[in-house]
């Protein structure tokens, strides 16, 4: 089980209105299709193409970010045939494979969406670490640390 390729096919970011008050943000990731891909890498393994769509929606029609692309996943032919068969029947993939695919998509798309949100002046869709001011108690007898 190896991911051998990742490509963005469509990237769109737009701010539709001015930011006002609290903004709810919804993320959505869909695997649109799974298909066998003919890539001459190794004869003993086959490649599957997982097509995806990743969307960040800023509610109240403030804006959105849409990313589409695909992942190339390589495994032995027996396993790839099982994956394709299960996909065609259930439109699902086993948890083991899906975890690796989803984590890779989220990692790459979250970084890209964060950059795009900054370019069109939308707030970040994931929480970022921030420094917060805290009250410091000072005791005159314990001021020196040495």
GROMACS elastic network, one bead per residue, 0.5 to 0.9 nm:
[ bonds ]
;  ai    aj funct       b0    kb
    1    73     6  0.70169   500
    1    74     6  0.57994   500
    1    76     6  0.79986   500
    1    97     6  0.78510   500
    1   100     6  0.89490   500
    2    72     6  0.85481   500
    2    73     6  0.57276   500
    2    74     6  0.51851   500
    2    75     6  0.66416   500
    2   100     6  0.89748   500
    3     6     6  0.78433   500
    3    71     6  0.70633   500
    3    72     6  0.58145   500
    3    74     6  0.61492   500
    3    75     6  0.89985   500
    3   100     6  0.84365   500
    3   101     6  0.80226   500
    3   104     6  0.87046   500
    4    47     6  0.84426   500
    4    71     6  0.77180   500
    4    72     6  0.54841   500
    4    73     6  0.58529   500
    4    74     6  0.65881   500
    5    70     6  0.81145   500
    5    71     6  0.55735   500
    5    73     6  0.71960   500
    6    69     6  0.75758   500
    6    70     6  0.59098   500
    6    72     6  0.62920   500
    6   104     6  0.87555   500
    6   105     6  0.84939   500
    6   108     6  0.89181   500
    7    68     6  0.87098   500
    7    69     6  0.54864   500
    7    70     6  0.55292   500
    7    71     6  0.65821   500
    7    72     6  0.86722   500
    8    11     6  0.71868   500
    8    67     6  0.71190   500
    8    68     6  0.59762   500
    8    70     6  0.66834   500
    9    67     6  0.76118   500
    9    68     6  0.54847   500
    9    70     6  0.75268   500
   10    66     6  0.75825   500
   10    67     6  0.55375   500
   10    69     6  0.65887   500
   11    65     6  0.76190   500
   11    66     6  0.58603   500
   11    68     6  0.65938   500
   11    69     6  0.88062   500
   12    64     6  0.80291   500
   12    65     6  0.56127   500
   12    66     6  0.50769   500
   12    67     6  0.64238   500
   12   116     6  0.84284   500
   13    63     6  0.76634   500
   13    64     6  0.58904   500
   13    66     6  0.64235   500
   13    67     6  0.86421   500
   13   113     6  0.82503   500
   13   116     6  0.63276   500
   13   117     6  0.71736   500
   13   119     6  0.85726   500
   13   120     6  0.70683   500
   14    62     6  0.86748   500
   14    63     6  0.54469   500
   14    64     6  0.56441   500
   14    65     6  0.65227   500
   14   116     6  0.89265   500
   14   117     6  0.84685   500
   14   120     6  0.65082   500
   14   122     6  0.87078   500
   15    18     6  0.77519   500
   15    58     6  0.88764   500
   15    61     6  0.86145   500
   15    62     6  0.59643   500
   15    64     6  0.66571   500
   15    65     6  0.87987   500
   15   117     6  0.87403   500
   15   120     6  0.62011   500
   15   121     6  0.74413   500
   15   122     6  0.68660   500
   16    61     6  0.65006   500
   16    62     6  0.50861   500
   16    64     6  0.80725   500
   17    61     6  0.70700   500
   17    63     6  0.69665   500
   18    62     6  0.66840   500
   19    22     6  0.84393   500
   19    23     6  0.76814   500
   19    62     6  0.66931   500
   19   122     6  0.78579   500
   19   123     6  0.88047   500
   20    23     6  0.73989   500
   20    62     6  0.89109   500
   23    58     6  0.66450   500
   23    59     6  0.63926   500
   23    60     6  0.76402   500
   23    62     6  0.82122   500
   23   123     6  0.87168   500
   24    57     6  0.83486   500
   24    58     6  0.60752   500
   24    59     6  0.53507   500
   24    60     6  0.80052   500
   25    56     6  0.69072   500
   25    57     6  0.56268   500
   25    59     6  0.58987   500
   25   125     6  0.64363   500
   26    55     6  0.80941   500
   26    56     6  0.57768   500
   26    57     6  0.51380   500
   26    58     6  0.66062   500
   26    59     6  0.73690   500
   26   125     6  0.81423   500
   27    54     6  0.74974   500
   27    55     6  0.57430   500
   27    57     6  0.63705   500
   27    58     6  0.89628   500
   27   125     6  0.80391   500
   28    53     6  0.80864   500
   28    54     6  0.57835   500
   28    55     6  0.51851   500
   28    56     6  0.65273   500
   28    57     6  0.82757   500
   29    52     6  0.71800   500
   29    53     6  0.58210   500
   29    55     6  0.64619   500
   29    56     6  0.89420   500
   29   102     6  0.83200   500
   29   105     6  0.85862   500
   29   106     6  0.82587   500
   30    51     6  0.85889   500
   30    52     6  0.55993   500
   30    53     6  0.53307   500
   30    54     6  0.65459   500
   30    55     6  0.87802   500
   31    34     6  0.77182   500
   31    50     6  0.67602   500
   31    51     6  0.59000   500
   31    53     6  0.66196   500
   31    54     6  0.88843   500
   31    91     6  0.89743   500
   31    92     6  0.88073   500
   31   102     6  0.87583   500
   32    50     6  0.75336   500
   32    51     6  0.54118   500
   32    52     6  0.52432   500
   32    53     6  0.69084   500
   32    91     6  0.89765   500
   33    49     6  0.78506   500
   33    50     6  0.58457   500
   33    51     6  0.51232   500
   33    52     6  0.72077   500
   33    87     6  0.83096   500
   33    91     6  0.82767   500
   34    48     6  0.66692   500
   34    49     6  0.56069   500
   34    51     6  0.63939   500
   34    83     6  0.84530   500
   34    84     6  0.67490   500
   34    87     6  0.69047   500
   34    88     6  0.84698   500
   34    91     6  0.87722   500
   34    93     6  0.89585   500
   35    47     6  0.87134   500
   35    48     6  0.55844   500
   35    49     6  0.52919   500
   35    50     6  0.68014   500
   35    51     6  0.84648   500
   35    84     6  0.66949   500
   35    87     6  0.89325   500
   36    46     6  0.76077   500
   36    47     6  0.60514   500
   36    49     6  0.60063   500
   36    50     6  0.89127   500
   36    80     6  0.79661   500
   36    81     6  0.86312   500
   36    84     6  0.76007   500
   37    46     6  0.77138   500
   37    47     6  0.54201   500
   37    48     6  0.53368   500
   37    49     6  0.57910   500
   37    72     6  0.79497   500
   38    41     6  0.89544   500
   38    46     6  0.77625   500
   38    47     6  0.68693   500
   38    48     6  0.84639   500
   39    42     6  0.84319   500
   39    46     6  0.79331   500
   39    47     6  0.68244   500
   40    43     6  0.72675   500
   40    46     6  0.87339   500
   41    44     6  0.89553   500
   41    45     6  0.78374   500
   41    46     6  0.81652   500
   41    47     6  0.84686   500
   42    45     6  0.55764   500
   42    46     6  0.74570   500
   43    46     6  0.74221   500
   44    75     6  0.86954   500
   44    76     6  0.64619   500
   44    77     6  0.73075   500
   45    74     6  0.64262   500
   45    75     6  0.53657   500
   45    77     6  0.56300   500
   45    80     6  0.86899   500
   46    73     6  0.82697   500
   46    74     6  0.55819   500
   46    75     6  0.57422   500
   46    76     6  0.59071   500
   46    77     6  0.54037   500
   46    80     6  0.67914   500
   47    72     6  0.62775   500
   47    73     6  0.53832   500
   47    75     6  0.66218   500
   47    76     6  0.85513   500
   47    77     6  0.84880   500
   47    80     6  0.75754   500
   48    71     6  0.80428   500
   48    72     6  0.56294   500
   48    73     6  0.50600   500
   48    74     6  0.62975   500
   48    75     6  0.82240   500
   48    80     6  0.69949   500
   48    83     6  0.88790   500
   48    84     6  0.83629   500
   49    70     6  0.63703   500
   49    71     6  0.56953   500
   49    73     6  0.63908   500
   49    74     6  0.89890   500
   50    69     6  0.84553   500
   50    70     6  0.53288   500
   50    71     6  0.51442   500
   50    72     6  0.64589   500
   50    73     6  0.75351   500
   50   101     6  0.81119   500
   51    68     6  0.76237   500
   51    69     6  0.58421   500
   51    71     6  0.66116   500
   51    72     6  0.89208   500
   52    67     6  0.83035   500
   52    68     6  0.56855   500
   52    69     6  0.55401   500
   52    70     6  0.57867   500
   52    71     6  0.80826   500
   52   105     6  0.82169   500
   53    66     6  0.72606   500
   53    67     6  0.58186   500
   53    69     6  0.66961   500
   53    70     6  0.86605   500
   54    65     6  0.81407   500
   54    66     6  0.58633   500
   54    67     6  0.50736   500
   54    68     6  0.61975   500
   54    69     6  0.86555   500
   54   105     6  0.83608   500
   54   106     6  0.84212   500
   54   109     6  0.71835   500
   55    64     6  0.71837   500
   55    65     6  0.56726   500
   55    67     6  0.63544   500
   55    68     6  0.86009   500
   55   113     6  0.89577   500
   56    63     6  0.85569   500
   56    64     6  0.55117   500
   56    65     6  0.50300   500
   56    66     6  0.65346   500
   56    67     6  0.88197   500
   56   113     6  0.78227   500
   56   125     6  0.73098   500
   57    61     6  0.80971   500
   57    62     6  0.81903   500
   57    63     6  0.64433   500
   57    65     6  0.66525   500
   57    66     6  0.85366   500
   57   125     6  0.88845   500
   58    61     6  0.64244   500
   58    62     6  0.54003   500
   58    63     6  0.51641   500
   58    64     6  0.57068   500
   58    65     6  0.85734   500
   58   122     6  0.84459   500
   58   123     6  0.89690   500
   58   125     6  0.84449   500
   59    62     6  0.60879   500
   59    63     6  0.74640   500
   59    64     6  0.85726   500
   60    63     6  0.83592   500
   61    64     6  0.81008   500
   62   122     6  0.84373   500
   63   122     6  0.75324   500
   64   117     6  0.86728   500
   64   122     6  0.87994   500
   65   113     6  0.66731   500
   65   116     6  0.75930   500
   65   117     6  0.75717   500
   66   113     6  0.82940   500
   67   109     6  0.72518   500
   67   112     6  0.86910   500
   67   113     6  0.80719   500
   70   105     6  0.87371   500
   71   101     6  0.75408   500
   71   104     6  0.86017   500
   71   105     6  0.79953   500
   73   101     6  0.82668   500
   74    77     6  0.89391   500
   74    80     6  0.80054   500
   75    78     6  0.83010   500
   75    79     6  0.65423   500
   75    80     6  0.62233   500
   76    79     6  0.56405   500
   76    80     6  0.63527   500
   76    81     6  0.88087   500
   77    80     6  0.50884   500
   77    81     6  0.60637   500
   77    82     6  0.86083   500
   78    81     6  0.53639   500
   78    82     6  0.64580   500
   78    83     6  0.88593   500
   79    82     6  0.50772   500
   79    83     6  0.62189   500
   79    84     6  0.87169   500
   80    84     6  0.61923   500
   80    85     6  0.85224   500
   81    84     6  0.51622   500
   81    85     6  0.60546   500
   81    86     6  0.85609   500
   82    85     6  0.50720   500
   82    86     6  0.60637   500
   82    87     6  0.84505   500
   83    86     6  0.52435   500
   83    87     6  0.60626   500
   83    88     6  0.86504   500
   83    92     6  0.86286   500
   83    93     6  0.63030   500
   83    94     6  0.74717   500
   83    97     6  0.87694   500
   84    87     6  0.50175   500
   84    88     6  0.61363   500
   84    89     6  0.85991   500
   84    93     6  0.83819   500
   85    88     6  0.52870   500
   85    89     6  0.62754   500
   85    90     6  0.85973   500
   86    89     6  0.51526   500
   86    90     6  0.57877   500
   86    91     6  0.70202   500
   86    92     6  0.65736   500
   86    93     6  0.66139   500
   86    94     6  0.82715   500
   87    90     6  0.53840   500
   87    92     6  0.50165   500
   87    93     6  0.59382   500
   88    91     6  0.57360   500
   88    92     6  0.81240   500
   89    92     6  0.80783   500
   90    93     6  0.81723   500
   92    95     6  0.89581   500
   92    98     6  0.86334   500
   93    96     6  0.83570   500
   93    97     6  0.67226   500
   93    98     6  0.59223   500
   94    97     6  0.55875   500
   94    98     6  0.59899   500
   94    99     6  0.85307   500
   95    99     6  0.58499   500
   95   100     6  0.86855   500
   96    99     6  0.55031   500
   96   100     6  0.69004   500
   97   100     6  0.54912   500
   97   101     6  0.63507   500
   97   102     6  0.86811   500
   98   101     6  0.50181   500
   98   102     6  0.58200   500
   98   103     6  0.82720   500
   99   102     6  0.53149   500
   99   103     6  0.59733   500
   99   104     6  0.85075   500
  100   103     6  0.53438   500
  100   104     6  0.62422   500
  100   105     6  0.87136   500
  101   104     6  0.53389   500
  101   105     6  0.62692   500
  101   106     6  0.86741   500
  102   105     6  0.50962   500
  102   106     6  0.60003   500
  102   107     6  0.84530   500
  103   106     6  0.51644   500
  103   107     6  0.60270   500
  103   108     6  0.86356   500
  104   107     6  0.52037   500
  104   108     6  0.62782   500
  104   109     6  0.84582   500
  105   108     6  0.53719   500
  105   109     6  0.58064   500
  105   110     6  0.81708   500
  106   109     6  0.51712   500
  106   110     6  0.55984   500
  106   111     6  0.83044   500
  107   110     6  0.56004   500
  107   111     6  0.65307   500
  107   112     6  0.88730   500
  108   111     6  0.55478   500
  108   112     6  0.63702   500
  108   113     6  0.87144   500
  109   112     6  0.50031   500
  109   113     6  0.58374   500
  109   114     6  0.83299   500
  110   113     6  0.50869   500
  110   114     6  0.59765   500
  110   115     6  0.86159   500
  110   125     6  0.82928   500
  110   126     6  0.79279   500
  111   114     6  0.51629   500
  111   115     6  0.64015   500
  111   116     6  0.87340   500
  112   115     6  0.52327   500
  112   116     6  0.61989   500
  112   117     6  0.86506   500
  113   117     6  0.59538   500
  113   118     6  0.85692   500
  113   124     6  0.83175   500
  113   125     6  0.78831   500
  114   117     6  0.52259   500
  114   118     6  0.64847   500
  114   119     6  0.88935   500
  114   123     6  0.86359   500
  114   124     6  0.58415   500
  114   125     6  0.68654   500
  114   126     6  0.78145   500
  115   118     6  0.53109   500
  115   119     6  0.64875   500
  115   124     6  0.86675   500
  116   119     6  0.50087   500
  116   120     6  0.65137   500
  116   121     6  0.85310   500
  116   122     6  0.84305   500
  117   120     6  0.54455   500
  117   121     6  0.59066   500
  117   123     6  0.64085   500
  117   124     6  0.62277   500
  117   125     6  0.79015   500
  118   121     6  0.50188   500
  118   122     6  0.60236   500
  118   123     6  0.71409   500
  118   124     6  0.73118   500
  119   122     6  0.78291   500
  122   125     6  0.84539   500
  123   126     6  0.88643   500
  124   127     6  0.69805   500
  124   128     6  0.77023   500
  127   130     6  0.89426   500
  138   141     6  0.87596   500
  138   142     6  0.76444   500
  138   143     6  0.68790   500
  139   142     6  0.54201   500
  139   143     6  0.62744   500
  140   143     6  0.54504   500
  140   144     6  0.84970   500
  141   144     6  0.76422   500
  142   145     6  0.72646   500
